[in-house]
Amino acid sequence: MNREPVESDGGSGQDEGDFNWDDFLEENSLLAVPHHAFKHVDLSLQTGLSPGMKLEVRVRGEADAGYWLASIVTTCSQLLLLRYEGYLDDRRADFWCDIMTADLHPVGWSRQHGQPLKPPEGVREKHENWESLLETALSEACSAPAHLLEGPHRGKNPLDLLASGSSVELQDGEDPGAAWVAVIEENVGGRLRLCYAGAEGLPQKHARRWVFYLHPFLHPLGWAQEHGCSLAPPAALRGLRSEEEWEEVRQRISAQPQDSAITEDLFKDRPAITTHCFTEGMKLEAVDPSSPYCISPATVTKVFSDKFFLVEMDDLRGEKAGAGRGASFLCHHGSAGILPVQWSLKNGVQLSPPPGYQGQDFDWADYLKKCGAEAAPLHCFPTEDGAHELGESMMLEAVNPLSPEHIHVAVVTRVRGQHIWLRLEGVKQAIPELIVHVDSMDIFPVSWCETNGYSLQHPSKPQVQKQRRIAVVQPEKHRAPPRATPPDTIKQQENSQSDGAGQGNGKYCCPKIYFNHRCFSGPYLNKGRIAELPQSVGPGNCVLVLKEVLTLLINAAYKPSRVLRELQLDAESRWQDHGETLKAKYKGKSYRATVEIVRTADRVTDFCRKTCIRLECCPNLFGPRMVLERCSENCSVLTKTKYTHYYGKKKSKRIGRPPGGHTNLEGGVKRVGKRRKRRKHFFVHKKKRSTSLDNTPAGSPQGSGEEEDLDEDDSLSEDSGSEAQDELLDDSEQSEKKSQPPSPTPTETGRRPRRRRKPHSPSYSDNENRPPSPKSPRGEVPEKLILDSSPLEWTVADVVRFIRTTDCSPLARIFLDQEIDGQALLLLTLPTVQECMGLKLGPAIKLCHHIERVKLAFYQQFAS
């Protein structure tokens, strides 16, 4: 049995030659983030010589040639395309030259060295008074840097100057008035691995650091002395050596000759630091640097100047003995990861309460009142410009913040303003999705690692037999909903190797359970929420792992209480296996039910498959088997309607009795048994029968297939009746009272009830298609809809296309997300639209109007 220790900083262990970005993107039908979206990478590729710069070059092809001015037209590595001064827009005389071999000098060099400036013959022919042309050009010229045209650094890319062994200064991460010298150990495309001076033999975690060369805290040697800053080692290293030893290091630094190649010009393209208006005590939201997958409350604890201030993550355990402070980090006006109060709420993002917070739901107003603090005003934060090209499901390469030496294949799972959520592929143990700013210098375009000869951690091939043993993921108490692994659990996984290894033994150890996001999600689970779940959970104790898996699925449902009810045990089988109590929240109410969970590893696969079937989703949606490319069930080619028809479960008898006074379930079952199966009549209502349709108000159990949805939660343990049922009842009763004639009594209808093929909840279509009552005025007849093809043959794209032609076009996205094809469209009713799409009565009625037009046109044109 595999008993490998847990490692949070390991790679995928794959051979570097077996991953190809082009093949990966093509096989998975994915898109890469455009290369130009990474500004820092574009800047790193610039040579320092840009179009428009002028220089002096020896004239070619003339016996007594001197030097003449030329402008750079374009650059390609060390090759330059030049145009002599005086040719203006004439490209015929453009020529290429190699910086390493051509005789090139900065503007003014000839006069300094007594060399004549003489134009080529073509310029003399165009300009008789070329002397005045020369004087004008010299006065207006923007000269190319001299060190790039001559000397030891000639032809070198600016990044090449940051060579191994060179020294730089790095500002302290908590005190902008202090800096320390660091030696460049490695330069990977501008990403520098630095080792602090005097840190030899000290722990790697504190002694080394990875930064991109455009980092605002990186400076050339001598910067601290020039700007009046103290030369002091970082706080994490200061206590590891005596003050005498650090003083010796300072003396060595002072005696070290300054590298003339590394100047401030090398860092001129980094973002400028502007003034801020934060004050001490202000509250804000921030991405926790120690847990970069959580957004939590934070406080401005110190203001150093008009440029820098210190932010500390709130930790309410500080009053207790032995409790440490929250992580603190130095910020400026444009720092990524600091956000205004209520940003998470406005963007639909989970805000993690500070450690030690008492209470289940975090509220900013109460928190500010308790702390006696004020929220940082919005004008303190930079204006968010939504114009960027990073979108969901796009691929890129990203640094693992828990292990900065590793760069992983990553996918964008969510975009909120200027922040994105990244899921790293190829990690040894699953970590939650990282929160990263779009301008972060820790993300790179695809193939960046390959271009720079650096190892890329990529997803493994489908060899799932090799299991990695990690600690079980458990939800933290008073945290909702458990979309990501809590920070405390992750830290425990990183630091506690022996615990993770110890769980990998015995018949009660559950293997890793994968969420195969591309598989069919069924009618109950939201495909978008499924995609936001972690890649996998486990391994660990069977009960704990499967309980966490089911909890994640319940929270990923359109209606969590419905999924909880589908999974609920009946009274007969409750104690045949292990019963666990699971909870669900829906519309402000909490529900709980006992769910069957297997206890031994040999039954996990069958349990996962049966659970998927109960939820009418692909049997491979979750389980020990990871689906990388194509699902064995071929579920991707099936729509919701077709999939449910072929693989969906048959409705079983209901579990538990709803409260008295709502329905007589047995009587309802008997009526269903007498109905003849006429599928088309489910969505076609003939006008002749419309006056005698069942006028039971929508929401009552005598309705159609909505019965199970409306009172489904009756058997779950909850404190307040069926709120959703009451809402639908009120809405539908109001619409019925406006247009329906009085309901006929049983003696009036006679034998009519037997002619009903399929009782259904009254929808907007019933009022629209019903002949007007003699007492009510006739409404306007809607414009007749002509269909080119039968709605039964419509795909999801066809349905979306139709919706976009109506005044309900903003709702087209819902049809696309829920994969509603033509068959499903014809089955929609007003209660279904309100419940499943979450629409209010007004928009739902408007949408149902168009759906009923399709139904009527289908009946008139295609129904036989």
N, C-alpha and C positions, 0 to 999 in steps of 0.2 A: 504493500500500500504506500502511496506517495505521502511522505511526511516532510516535504520541503518546508523550511521556515518561511514565515510571512515576510515579504519585502515590498515596501511601498515605492521604492525607487528603482525597481527593476524594469527592464524592457520586455519586449515580447519574446525574446529568445529565438527569433527567426533569422534565417540567413538573409543578409542584406540584398542578395542578388535576386531573390524570388518575389520582389514586389515592384510593380510597374504602375505608375500613376495613370497612364493612358488606358491600360487594360482595366484597372480597377474602376475608373470612372465610366468606361464603356459598359462593363459587365453589370454595374449596379445602376446605370442610367442616372448618374449624378453629374452635377456641374461644379466646376472649380471657381473659387472667388477670383475675379480678374486680377491680373498681376498689378495693374496700376492702382488698385485699391490700397496697396501697402506703401504709404508715402515714404516711410523710413527706408524701405528696400530700394525704391527708386533713387532716393538721395545717395544711398551707398554705392550705386552703380555709376554715379557721375565721376568724371576724371578730374574735374577742376578746370578743364578747358571747355568753355561753352561757346555756342555760335554767337558771333558778333564781336568776340574778342579780337584784338589786333596784335600782330607781332611783326618782326622783321625777318625776312627770308632772303637767301641768296637767289638772284634771278637766274633762271634756268635757260640753257640753250644759247647763251651769248658769250663771246670770247672774253670781252672785258667786263663781264657782269659784276655789278656791285650788289648792294642790298636794297630791298624795297619793301614797303608796307604791304601786308596781306591780311585779309579778314578770314576768320574761321567760319566756314559754311556749315560743316557738320563734323562730328567725331565718331570714330569707331575703334574703341580700345586705344591703342597707341598710334592709330592712323588718323590723319587730319585731311579734310578736304578744304583747300585754300583758294581764295580769289584775290588777285592783285587789286590794290587800291586804285580806283579810277575806272574799273570795268563796270561799276554800278550793278545793274541787273543782268549783264551779259554773262552767261554761264559757259560760253565756248572755251574760255581759257582756264577754267577751273582745273586744278590738279591735286593729286594725292601725294602725301609725303609721310614718312615714318619719323616720329619724334626722335627715335634712337639714332637715326642715321642722317637726317636732314640738318642743314646748317640753320638753326632757328635761334632767335634771340628776342628778348622783350623790347618793347618800343623805347627808343632812346639809346639803345646799345651802340649803334654806329657812330653817333656823334661823340659819345663818351670815349670810344676807341679810335676815333679819327678815320673811320671808314666812310666812303662816300655812299650817299643814297641816290641811286639812279634808277629811273623807272624802266620797265621793259619796253620793247619797241611798240607794242600794241597800245600802251598807255600814252606814249609820246605822240602817236598818230591821233588819238582821241582828244588829247589835251595839250595844246601848244604851251599854255602857261602852267606847266605841271609843278613849278616851284610853289605857286600859291596853293595848288591842290595839296601839296605835301605839308605846308605849314598849317592849313586848316585841319588836315587829318591828324597831325601830331598834337594839336591843341585839344581835339575832341576824342582822341583815342582812348579806349579802355584796354589797357595792355594785359596780355596773358601773364600769369605769375612767373617770375623769373626762375624759381626753384623747380618748376615743372618742365622748363625748356633747356636748362643747363645745370651742371653740377651733379653730385652723386645721386640725387633723387629724380633725375631727368627721366621723363616718361612713366614714372610710377603713379599708380592710382593712389589717391589720398589714403585709402584704407591700408595700402601696403606700407605706409609709414608707421602704422601702429603694429610694429613687428614684435615678435616674442623677445622678451628681455628688456623692452622699453618700459619706462616708468611714467606713471600718471598720478594725479591726485584725485581723491574721491571724497566728496563732502559726506559728513556724518549723516546717517539716516534719521537722527533725532535732534541734532544740533547743527544748524546751518553755519554757525560760527566756527566750526571745527572741521578739519580735513586730515586725511592721512594718505601716505604714499602707498601705491599698489603697483606690482609688477605684472605686465602682460605675459601670461603663460601661453595663451592660444588666441588666435584671431580667426573666427569662422564667419566670413562674409560681413564683418563689422560687429559681430557678437563676440565680446571679449571675455575670456576667463581670467580674472584678476586674483592675485595672491597678495594679501596685505604684507607690507614690509615688517619683518620681525616675527611673522606668524609661522615660521617654519617649525614643524613638529607639533603644532597646536591642532585641535579638532578641525576637520575639513569643513564642517558646517559653518564655523565662524571665520575660518582663515581664508576661504575662497568665496568668490562671488562672480556671477555672470551678469554683465550689463551690455546693452547695445551702445555703440560709440557715440550716439546722439543723445544719450541720457543727460538730462540737465545738470546732474551732480558730478559729471566727469569733466576734469580740467587738466591742462598741461602742468608739468612740474614747475613749481614756483608760484602757482596761482594763490595759494593761501597767504604767503608772505606779501604778495602784491596787494591783496584785498584786506589785509589786517586780520586774517583768521588765524586761530591757533592750530598748531600741528599736534594732533592728539589721536591716539588709536581709538577705534570704535569701542563703545561701552562693553560690548560682548567679549572683547579681547583684553580690555584694560586690566581686569583682575587676574588674568592668567599668567602674567609676568610681573615682576617687581618694578617699581618706578625707576630704579637704577638701570635695569635692563632696557626699558623703553627709552631712557635718556641716551644710552649707547646707540640705539637704533636711530635716534634723531641726529646724532653726530655723523653717523654714516650717511644719512640722507643729505645732510648739509654739505658734506665733502663730495657728493656725487655730482659729476658734471651734467649740466642741463642739456637735454637732447634738442638740438636746434630744429630737427625735422618736425617735432610735435609742438605746434604752436596753436594759439587760439583760433587761427583761421581754419584749422582742421575741423573745428566744431561749430563753424558759423551757421550751419544749416539746422541746428537743433532748435526746438520750439522756444520762443522767447518767454521769459517769466515776467508777467505783468503784476501790477499792484492788486491787493485784495482789500476787502472791507470786513473781514471776520473779527470778532472780539471774543475774549475769553468767556467760557461758559455757554456759548451757543451750542445748541443741539442740532444734529443732522443725522442722515443715514449714510452708511459707508460699507463697502465690501471689506470684510474682515481679512487683513493680510495673512493671518495665521490659518484661516479657513476660507480660501478664495471662492467658495461656493455658497456663502451666506452673506446676506445683507442684514445688518444689525444697527441699533442706535449707537451713536458715538458723540463725543464732546470735544470742542476746541479747548484744550487745556492750557495752551500757552501761545502767545503771539510774539514772535522774535523781532519782526520788522514788518514793513509794508509789503514785503515779498513772501515771507515764510511764516507758517504757523504750525503748531503740533496738534494732531488729532489722536484721541485715545478711545478705543472701543470700550463701551460701558460694561462694567462688571459689578453687579450689586452684591457680590460675595465678599467684597473688600473689607467689610467690617468684621468678618469672621476670622478667627485666628488661622494663619497659614494659607489663606487664600491670596492668590497673586492678582496683579493688576491686568487689565486688558491690554492687548497689543497697541502700541503707539507708533505713529509714522509721521514723517515730515511732509508737509503739503504746501502747495502754492495755488494760485488762483485757477490754473488750468489742470490741476492734478486729476487723474482718472480715479474713479472709485469713491468719490465723495458726492453725495446726492442730497437734495433738499428733503425736509420732512414731508411725509405722505407720498414720496415718489413711488414707493413700492405699491401702495394702495392704488394710486392712479394708473399704474402700469400692470396691475394684476399679478404682482410678484409677491411671494411669501416673505414676510419680514420676520426674522428670527429674534425673539425677545432676548434681552441681555441675560447672561447667566445670573441666577438668583432671583429672577423676576417671579413674583407671586401672582398667579392668575393664569387662566387658560387662554384668554384672548387679549392681545396687546392693543392698547389704545393710546395714541400719541397725546391726546388732550389730557387724559388722566396722568400719563407719565410725566408730562411737562409740569403739571400742577404739583405732583408729588416731589419732583426734583427742584421745583422753584426756579426753573430755567426757561429760556425763550428759544424758539426755533430760529435757525439762521434764515434771514430773508432770502427770497428767490433771487434778488439782484446780486447777491454775493456769489452766485454760481454762474459759470459761463453759459451763454445761450446755446441750447442744443440745436445743432444743424442736422436735420434728418437726412441730408443728402449724402448717402454713402451706398456702396454697392454690395454690401454683405447681406445675403438673404438666407432664409431657412433652408436647410438641407444642402447648403453649399459646403464644399470641402476646402481645407487648408492644412497647414502644418502649424503646430502650436507647442510651446514649452510647457512641460509639466511643472507647475510651481512647487509641488512637493518634492521634486527631483529635477532641479534646473538644468542638469547636464543632459537630460533626455528631451528630445523633440518628437512629437507623436503626430500621426495622422489624426485629424480632428474634423468634426462635422458641426455646423451651426444648427442648433436645435431651436433657438428662440432669439428674436430680435426685439429689443425694447429701447427705442430712441437710439442713443449712442453706445448702448451696451448690448453684448451678445452673450449667449450661453453656448458653451462648447462641450461636446462629449468627446473625450480622448479615446482613441482606439489603440489596441496593442499594449494596454497596461496589464500588469500581472494580477492586480486586484482592482475591482471596479471602484471608481471614485465618483462622487456626484459631479454634475455638470458645472464647469467653471464659468464664472462671470468675468468677462473681459471687455475692456473698452475697444472700440473699433480702431482707435489710433495707437493701440498698445504696440510696443516694440518687441513683444514676445510672441507675435503671430506672424506667419510668413506664407507666401504663395506656395502652391504645390510645386514640387521639384526643387525647392530652394535647397534642401539638404543635399540632394544629388548634385546640384550645380556646385556647391561648396565642399563636396567630398565629406559630408558629415553623416553619421548614422541616423536613420529614421526609424522610429518605432512604429510598426505597422500592424494591422490586424492579422492574426494567424489564419492559416488555411483551416478548413473544417475538420481538424483533428481534435475533436472534443474529448478524446479518451484521456488526454493528459490534463488532469485537473489540478488547479492551484488551490491550496488550502488557505482560506482567509477567515477572519472572524465573522460570525454571523451578523447580519445587519438587522438591528432592532429599532423600532420607532421610539423616539424619546417621549416621555410623558409630557402632556400639556403642550404638544406641538401639533399643529394641524396645517395642511394634510401631509402625510409622509411621502412627499415626492422625491426627496433626496435623503441620503444617509446623514444623520445628525453629525455635527462636527466632533462631538465627544467620542462617538463611536469610531470615526475615522482616525482620530488621534490615538485611540486605543489600539486600532489595527496597526498603525505605524510603529508604535513603541512596544507592543506586546507580542513578540514573535512566538513565544512558547505557548501562549494561550491559543493562538490560531492553529498551531500545529497539533495541539492536543485534541482538537475537535475532529480531526480527520480520521478517526478510528472508530470501529464498532458498527453494528448494524443499524444504529439509530442516527447515523450521520447522513444527512441529505446532501446529494451532489449539488453543484451550482445550477440554479434555475435561471434560464435565459428568457428574456422577453423578446420575441421575434417580431419586431415592430412592423415588418412588411407583410405579415400574414393578415388574413381577413379578420376584422375585429368584431363582426356580428352586430346585431341590432341594439345590444345593451351598452357596449363599450365604445367610448369616444376615441376615434382613431388618432386625433391630435394629442389627446392626453396620454394614450398608450405610447406614442413616440417620445414623450417627455420622461417616461420612466427610466430608471437606470438600466444599463445593459444587462445586468444580472444581479442575482441575490444569492448569498451563500458562498460556499458550503457551510454546514453547521448542523445543529440539532434539527431533526425533521419537523417537529412541531413548531419550533421558532421560525425556521426558514419559510415553511409553507404558510404560516400565519401572516408573516410579513408580505408574502407574495399576494395572498388573497386581499389583504388590506390595501395594497397598492392598486389592485384591480378594481376593488369597490370604489375607491376614490377616483378612478379613471372612467367611471360610468357616466352616461347621461343622467341617470337617476340612481345614485348609490343605493338607496333603499330597495330598489327593484332587484339589483344584483344580489344584495344581501338576502332577499327573500328567495331568490332562485337557489341560493346555496344552502338555505336553512334545512336542518334535519327535521324529519317528521318524528312523531312520538315513538313509532315502532323501532326505528333504527338508531335512536339517539345514543344508545350505549353500546352498539356493536363495535364501533371504532372510537377513537379519541375525539371528544367533543370540545370545541373551543368557542368561547364567546367573542364575536366580532361586533364592531360598532360601525354605524354609518350616519352621516349627517346629510339632511336634505331639507331645504327651505327653512332653516333655523331650528329644525327638530332633530333629536338624536334617536336612533333606532339601534337595537341590539338583537342578536339572534345566535343560536348555537349552530355551529358549522362543523361538519365532519372533517377531520384531518388525520391522515395516516401517520403512524409512528415509526415505521421501519423503511429503510432505504429501498428495499426490493419492491415496494408498492408505490413509490413516488411517481414513476412514469405513467402507470395506469391511472393513478389519481389525477394527475395533470390532464391527461387526455379526456377522462370522463368529465372533469370540471369544465373543460373547453366545450364539450358537447352540450352540457347543461346550459351554457351561456350562448349556444348557437354560434360560436366562432370557430375558426380553424383549429383543428386538434393540435396543431403545432404552435399556436400563438404563444404559449409559454410551456416550459418543460426543460428537462435535462439536455435536450438536443438543440444545438444552435443552428439556425437556418441562415446561411450566409447569402446564398444566391437564389435558387428557386425552391419553393416549398414542394414537398413530395405530394401534397394534396392538390397542387395546382390551383390554389384558392385565389390567386391574383387575377385570373381571367373571369371570375364569376362576380356578378353584381350581387347586391344584398338580396334581391328577390329570388334570383336563380339559386344562390347558395342556400338560402333558407329552405327552398323547395326540395333540393337534393339532399342536403346534409342536416337541415334543421331538425330539432326534436319535436315530437308530437306533444301537444299540451297535455300535461298530466293533471290529475285531479288536484284541487287546491288543498293546501296545507293549512290547517287551522280554520277556525270559523270566525268570520267577521263579527263585530258587535251586533247584538240583536237590534231589529228595527230597520236594518239597511236592506237586507235581501233574504229571500228564501232560496238558498243555493240549490237544493234538490229540485225544486220546481223549475229553476232555470235550466238545469241539466236536462230534464225531461223535454223541455221545449226545443233545446238544441238537437236532441235525438230525432225529432220529427221533421226537422228541416231537410229539404232536398238540396243537394249541392248544385247550385247554379252560380258559378263564379262571377259571371259577367254582371249579374244583378247586384253584386256587392258594390259596384260603382256606377250602375246605370239605374236611374229612378224614372220610371215611366210616368208621364203626366196624369194618365187616367187613374193611377193608384195613389197619387200624391196626396189627395185629400183624405185618404184613410190610412196613411202611414202611422206607425206607432208614435204617439206624441209624448211619450215619456220624456221628461226633461233630461238634457245631456248631463251626464255625471251620475245618474242613477244606475243601479246594477242591471236594470233591464235593457241597457243599451247594447251596443254591438261589441266588437272585440275589445273595446276600451274598458270593459268591466274589470279585467284582470289588472290593468294598470291603475285604475282609480281606487280600488279597495285592496290593493296588493299588500299594503303595509298594516292591514288590520291585525294580522297574526304576529307582527313584530312587537317587541316590547317598547312602547313609547307612551308619553304622558298625555299628549293632546291629540284627539281624534284625527280624522283625515282632512287636513287643511286643504290639500289640493282638490279633493272631491267637492268641498264646499265652494271653493272659488269657481270651479267649472260649473257647478250647479247654479250659482248666482248669475254668472255671465250668460249661460245658455237660456235660463228662464227669462232673462230680460229680453234677449233677442226673439224668443218664441212669443212672448206676450205682445211684441210690436206687430207681428205679421200673421200669426197663426189664428185660424178660427177656433172656436171652442172645441175641445176634444170630444168626439162622439162617445156616448155611453155604450157599454157592451150590448145592450138591447138594440141600439141603433145600428151597430156595425154588422150584426148578424153573423154571417159566415166569413166576413172579411178577414179576420185574423189568420185563418188557415191559408189564405192566398199569399201571405207575406213570405218571401223567399229568405230574406235575411234582415232581421231587425237591426236598426242602426241608430246611432245618436243623431238627432237633427243637426244639420250643418247649414251653412249659408246657401248651399245648393238647394236644399229643401224649400226655402222661402223663395228662391229665384225661380225654380221650375214649377212651383205649385200654382195652379190657376188662381187668379186674384179672388178674394172674397167679395161677394156682392156689396158688402158694407164698406169696403176699402177701395180707394182709387187705384187704377192699374198704373204700375210703374213704367218707366221707360224700358223699351225692349233693347237689350244689349246688342251691339254689332255682332253679326254672325261670324263665327270663326271658321275658316277653311283650312284644313290640314293637308299637307302634301303627303304625309305618311302616317301609318297607324301608330298611335302612342305606345302600343304594346311592343313595338320594335325600337322605340327610342332608347338611346344610350344615355349615360349620365351627361355627356357633353351636349346631347340634343336637348335634354331638359334644361340645362343651364342656359343654353342659347335661347330657348323660348322664354324663360323667366326674364332674361335681360332685355327682351323686347317689350316687356310690360312696365307699368309704373312701380313694380316691386323688384326692380333690377338690383337694389342693394342686398336683397335676400338670396341672390344667386349663389353667393359663397357658401351658404348653409347647405344648399342642394349638392354642391360639389363636395363639401367636407363629409356629408352623410351618405354620399354615393347613391342618390335617389335616381333611379332610372324611370323609364316610362311606365312600367308595371306598378312600381311603388307610387308614382305620382297619382295614378288613377285610384289608389286605395286611400289617399289622404282625405281626412275629414277635418272639420273645425276643431273638435277636441284633440285630435291627433296632432294637428299643426301647433296648437297652443302648448301641448304637453311636451312634444319631442323637440320642437324648435325654439321653445321658450319665448314665444311671441305674445304680446298683449292682444286684447280682443280686437282692437281696431285694425292693426296691421294683419292679424290673422284672417279677419273677414275679407279684407282687400285681396289677400293672397288666394283665399278659397274661391273668390269670385272668378279668378282666372283659371283655377283648377277645374271648376265646374264648367267653364266654357269649353275646356278641353274634353271633359267627359261627355258633354252634350254633342260636341262636334264628332267625337269618336262614335257615339251611338248612331248619329244620323248618317255618317259616311262609311263606317267600317263594320259595325256590329251586325251580325246576321240574325 
